[in-house]
Amino acid sequence: MSESCVMLHVERLPEGGYLATSEAIQGLVAQGRTVSETLEIARDVARRLLEAQQVRQ
């Protein structure tokens, strides 16, 4: 599977950490302690969601 760019919305949470979501990939929600960790988790979640979508087709 090749990599693509997806627009993410990353926000700082009041209790600490960061939350990433995407309008482009339904169901993508990732939370981490740092922006870098959150982006890494978001990449993994996106990959898994897209793989699951391909299996269903």
KEROMAR-144980 format. One record per residue: x, y, z of N, C-alpha, C, O, CB in turn. Coordinates in steps of 0.1 Angstrom, whole numbers. Glycine has a CB too. Layout:
<pts>
@n.u X; n.v Y; n.w Z; ca.u X; ca.v Y; ca.w Z; c.u X; c.v Y; c.w Z; o.u X; o.v Y; o.w Z; cb.u X; cb.v Y; cb.w Z
...
</pts>
This chain:
<pts>
@n.u 8; n.v -12; n.w 0; ca.u 0; ca.v 0; ca.w 0; c.u 9; c.v 12; c.w 0; o.u 18; o.v 13; o.w 8; cb.u -10; cb.v 0; cb.w 12
@n.u 6; n.v 22; n.w -9; ca.u 14; ca.v 34; ca.w -9; c.u 8; c.v 44; c.w 1; o.u -3; o.v 43; o.w 6; cb.u 13; cb.v 40; cb.w -23
@n.u 17; n.v 54; n.w 4; ca.u 13; ca.v 64; ca.w 14; c.u 7; c.v 76; c.w 7; o.u 11; o.v 79; o.w -4; cb.u 24; cb.v 68; cb.w 23
@n.u -3; n.v 82; n.w 13; ca.u -9; ca.v 94; ca.w 8; c.u -10; c.v 105; c.w 19; o.u -8; o.v 102; o.w 31; cb.u -23; cb.v 91; cb.w 3
@n.u -12; n.v 117; n.w 15; ca.u -14; ca.v 128; ca.w 25; c.u -28; c.v 129; c.w 28; o.u -37; o.v 129; o.w 19; cb.u -8; cb.v 141; cb.w 19
@n.u -31; n.v 131; n.w 41; ca.u -45; ca.v 133; ca.w 45; c.u -44; c.v 145; c.w 55; o.u -36; o.v 146; o.w 64; cb.u -51; cb.v 120; cb.w 52
@n.u -54; n.v 154; n.w 54; ca.u -55; ca.v 166; ca.w 63; c.u -60; c.v 161; c.w 76; o.u -70; o.v 154; o.w 77; cb.u -64; cb.v 176; cb.w 57
@n.u -52; n.v 164; n.w 87; ca.u -56; ca.v 161; ca.w 100; c.u -59; c.v 174; c.w 108; o.u -53; o.v 185; o.w 106; cb.u -45; cb.v 153; cb.w 108
@n.u -69; n.v 173; n.w 117; ca.u -71; ca.v 184; ca.w 127; c.u -65; c.v 179; c.w 140; o.u -70; o.v 169; o.w 146; cb.u -87; cb.v 187; cb.w 128
@n.u -55; n.v 187; n.w 145; ca.u -49; ca.v 183; ca.w 158; c.u -52; c.v 194; c.w 168; o.u -50; o.v 206; o.w 165; cb.u -33; cb.v 181; cb.w 156
@n.u -57; n.v 190; n.w 179; ca.u -60; ca.v 200; ca.w 190; c.u -54; c.v 195; c.w 203; o.u -52; o.v 184; o.w 206; cb.u -75; cb.v 202; cb.w 191
@n.u -50; n.v 205; n.w 211; ca.u -44; ca.v 203; ca.w 224; c.u -56; c.v 201; c.w 233; o.u -66; o.v 209; o.w 233; cb.u -35; cb.v 215; cb.w 229
@n.u -55; n.v 190; n.w 241; ca.u -66; ca.v 187; ca.w 251; c.u -64; c.v 194; c.w 264; o.u -52; o.v 196; o.w 268; cb.u -67; cb.v 172; cb.w 253
@n.u -75; n.v 199; n.w 270; ca.u -73; ca.v 206; ca.w 283; c.u -66; c.v 198; c.w 294; o.u -59; o.v 203; o.w 302; cb.u -87; cb.v 211; cb.w 288
@n.u -69; n.v 185; n.w 294; ca.u -63; ca.v 176; ca.w 304; c.u -49; c.v 172; c.w 301; o.u -42; o.v 164; o.w 308; cb.u -71; cb.v 164; cb.w 306
@n.u -44; n.v 176; n.w 289; ca.u -30; ca.v 173; ca.w 285; c.u -31; c.v 163; c.w 273; o.u -40; o.v 156; o.w 271; cb.u -22; cb.v 167; cb.w 296
@n.u -21; n.v 164; n.w 265; ca.u -20; ca.v 155; ca.w 253; c.u -27; c.v 162; c.w 241; o.u -31; o.v 174; o.w 241; cb.u -27; cb.v 142; cb.w 256
@n.u -28; n.v 154; n.w 230; ca.u -33; ca.v 160; ca.w 218; c.u -43; c.v 150; c.w 212; o.u -42; o.v 137; o.w 214; cb.u -22; cb.v 163; cb.w 208
@n.u -52; n.v 155; n.w 204; ca.u -62; ca.v 147; ca.w 197; c.u -62; c.v 150; c.w 182; o.u -63; o.v 162; o.w 178; cb.u -76; cb.v 149; cb.w 203
@n.u -61; n.v 140; n.w 174; ca.u -61; ca.v 142; ca.w 159; c.u -74; c.v 135; c.w 153; o.u -77; o.v 123; o.w 157; cb.u -49; cb.v 136; cb.w 153
@n.u -81; n.v 142; n.w 144; ca.u -92; ca.v 136; ca.w 137; c.u -90; c.v 140; c.w 122; o.u -82; o.v 149; o.w 119; cb.u -106; cb.v 142; cb.w 143
@n.u -98; n.v 134; n.w 114; ca.u -98; ca.v 137; ca.w 100; c.u -112; c.v 136; c.w 93; o.u -119; o.v 126; o.w 96; cb.u -88; cb.v 127; cb.w 92
@n.u -115; n.v 146; n.w 86; ca.u -128; ca.v 145; ca.w 78; c.u -126; c.v 136; c.w 66; o.u -136; o.v 131; o.w 61; cb.u -132; cb.v 159; cb.w 74
@n.u -114; n.v 134; n.w 61; ca.u -111; ca.v 126; ca.w 49; c.u -113; c.v 111; c.w 52; o.u -116; o.v 104; o.w 43; cb.u -98; cb.v 129; cb.w 44
@n.u -110; n.v 107; n.w 64; ca.u -111; ca.v 92; ca.w 68; c.u -120; c.v 91; c.w 79; o.u -117; o.v 94; o.w 91; cb.u -97; cb.v 86; cb.w 71
@n.u -132; n.v 86; n.w 76; ca.u -142; ca.v 84; ca.w 87; c.u -138; c.v 75; c.w 98; o.u -133; o.v 64; o.w 94; cb.u -156; cb.v 79; cb.w 81
@n.u -139; n.v 79; n.w 110; ca.u -135; ca.v 70; ca.w 121; c.u -121; c.v 73; c.w 126; o.u -117; o.v 67; o.w 136; cb.u -137; cb.v 56; cb.w 117
@n.u -113; n.v 81; n.w 119; ca.u -99; ca.v 83; ca.w 124; c.u -99; c.v 93; c.w 136; o.u -103; o.v 105; o.w 135; cb.u -91; cb.v 90; cb.w 112
@n.u -95; n.v 87; n.w 147; ca.u -94; ca.v 94; ca.w 160; c.u -81; c.v 89; c.w 166; o.u -80; o.v 77; o.w 168; cb.u -106; cb.v 93; cb.w 169
@n.u -72; n.v 98; n.w 169; ca.u -59; ca.v 94; ca.w 176; c.u -56; c.v 103; c.w 187; o.u -57; o.v 115; o.w 185; cb.u -48; cb.v 93; cb.w 165
@n.u -51; n.v 98; n.w 198; ca.u -47; ca.v 106; ca.w 209; c.u -33; c.v 102; c.w 214; o.u -30; o.v 90; o.w 215; cb.u -58; cb.v 104; cb.w 221
@n.u -25; n.v 112; n.w 217; ca.u -12; ca.v 109; ca.w 222; c.u -7; c.v 120; c.w 232; o.u -14; o.v 130; o.w 233; cb.u -2; cb.v 108; cb.w 210
@n.u 4; n.v 118; n.w 238; ca.u 10; ca.v 127; ca.w 247; c.u 16; c.v 139; c.w 241; o.u 16; o.v 150; o.w 246; cb.u 20; cb.v 120; cb.w 256
@n.u 22; n.v 137; n.w 229; ca.u 29; ca.v 148; ca.w 221; c.u 23; c.v 148; c.w 207; o.u 16; o.v 139; o.w 203; cb.u 44; cb.v 145; cb.w 221
@n.u 26; n.v 159; n.w 200; ca.u 21; ca.v 160; ca.w 186; c.u 27; c.v 149; c.w 178; o.u 20; o.v 142; o.w 170; cb.u 24; cb.v 174; cb.w 180
@n.u 40; n.v 146; n.w 180; ca.u 47; ca.v 136; ca.w 172; c.u 40; c.v 122; c.w 175; o.u 38; o.v 115; o.w 165; cb.u 61; cb.v 136; cb.w 175
@n.u 38; n.v 119; n.w 187; ca.u 32; ca.v 106; ca.w 190; c.u 18; c.v 105; c.w 185; o.u 14; o.v 95; o.w 179; cb.u 32; cb.v 104; cb.w 206
@n.u 10; n.v 116; n.w 185; ca.u -3; ca.v 116; ca.w 180; c.u -3; c.v 114; c.w 165; o.u -12; o.v 107; o.w 160; cb.u -10; cb.v 130; cb.w 184
@n.u 6; n.v 120; n.w 158; ca.u 7; ca.v 118; ca.w 143; c.u 11; c.v 104; c.w 140; o.u 5; o.v 99; o.w 130; cb.u 17; cb.v 128; cb.w 137
@n.u 20; n.v 98; n.w 147; ca.u 24; ca.v 84; ca.w 145; c.u 12; c.v 75; c.w 147; o.u 10; o.v 66; o.w 139; cb.u 35; cb.v 80; cb.w 155
@n.u 4; n.v 77; n.w 158; ca.u -8; ca.v 69; ca.w 160; c.u -18; c.v 71; c.w 149; o.u -24; o.v 61; o.w 145; cb.u -14; cb.v 72; cb.w 174
@n.u -20; n.v 84; n.w 145; ca.u -30; ca.v 87; ca.w 134; c.u -26; c.v 80; c.w 122; o.u -35; o.v 75; o.w 114; cb.u -30; cb.v 102; cb.w 132
@n.u -13; n.v 79; n.w 118; ca.u -9; ca.v 72; ca.w 106; c.u -12; c.v 57; c.w 107; o.u -17; o.v 51; o.w 97; cb.u 7; cb.v 74; cb.w 104
@n.u -10; n.v 51; n.w 119; ca.u -13; ca.v 37; ca.w 120; c.u -28; c.v 34; c.w 120; o.u -33; o.v 25; o.w 113; cb.u -8; cb.v 32; cb.w 134
@n.u -36; n.v 43; n.w 126; ca.u -51; ca.v 42; ca.w 126; c.u -56; c.v 43; c.w 112; o.u -64; o.v 36; o.w 107; cb.u -57; cb.v 52; cb.w 135
@n.u -51; n.v 53; n.w 104; ca.u -55; ca.v 55; ca.w 90; c.u -52; c.v 43; c.w 82; o.u -60; o.v 39; o.w 74; cb.u -48; cb.v 68; cb.w 84
@n.u -40; n.v 38; n.w 83; ca.u -36; ca.v 26; ca.w 76; c.u -46; c.v 14; c.w 79; o.u -50; o.v 7; o.w 69; cb.u -22; cb.v 22; cb.w 79
@n.u -49; n.v 12; n.w 91; ca.u -58; ca.v 1; ca.w 95; c.u -72; c.v 3; c.w 90; o.u -79; o.v -6; o.w 85; cb.u -58; cb.v -1; cb.w 110
@n.u -77; n.v 15; n.w 91; ca.u -90; ca.v 18; ca.w 86; c.u -91; c.v 16; c.w 71; o.u -101; o.v 11; o.w 66; cb.u -94; cb.v 33; cb.w 90
@n.u -81; n.v 21; n.w 63; ca.u -81; ca.v 19; ca.w 49; c.u -80; c.v 5; c.w 45; o.u -86; o.v 0; o.w 35; cb.u -70; cb.v 27; cb.w 43
@n.u -72; n.v -3; n.w 52; ca.u -70; ca.v -17; ca.w 49; c.u -84; c.v -25; c.w 52; o.u -88; o.v -33; o.w 44; cb.u -59; cb.v -24; cb.w 58
@n.u -91; n.v -21; n.w 63; ca.u -103; ca.v -27; ca.w 66; c.u -114; c.v -24; c.w 55; o.u -122; o.v -32; o.w 52; cb.u -108; cb.v -23; cb.w 80
@n.u -113; n.v -12; n.w 50; ca.u -123; ca.v -7; ca.w 40; c.u -120; c.v -15; c.w 27; o.u -130; o.v -19; o.w 20; cb.u -121; cb.v 8; cb.w 37
@n.u -108; n.v -18; n.w 24; ca.u -105; ca.v -26; ca.w 12; c.u -109; c.v -40; c.w 13; o.u -114; o.v -46; o.w 3; cb.u -90; cb.v -26; cb.w 9
@n.u -108; n.v -46; n.w 25; ca.u -113; ca.v -60; ca.w 27; c.u -128; c.v -61; c.w 25; o.u -133; o.v -71; o.w 20; cb.u -109; cb.v -64; cb.w 42
@n.u -135; n.v -51; n.w 29; ca.u -150; ca.v -51; ca.w 28; c.u -155; c.v -50; c.w 14; o.u -166; o.v -54; o.w 10; cb.u -156; cb.v -40; cb.w 37
@n.u -146; n.v -44; n.w 5; ca.u -151; ca.v -42; ca.w -9; c.u -150; c.v -54; c.w -17; o.u -153; o.v -53; o.w -29; cb.u -143; cb.v -31; cb.w -15
</pts>
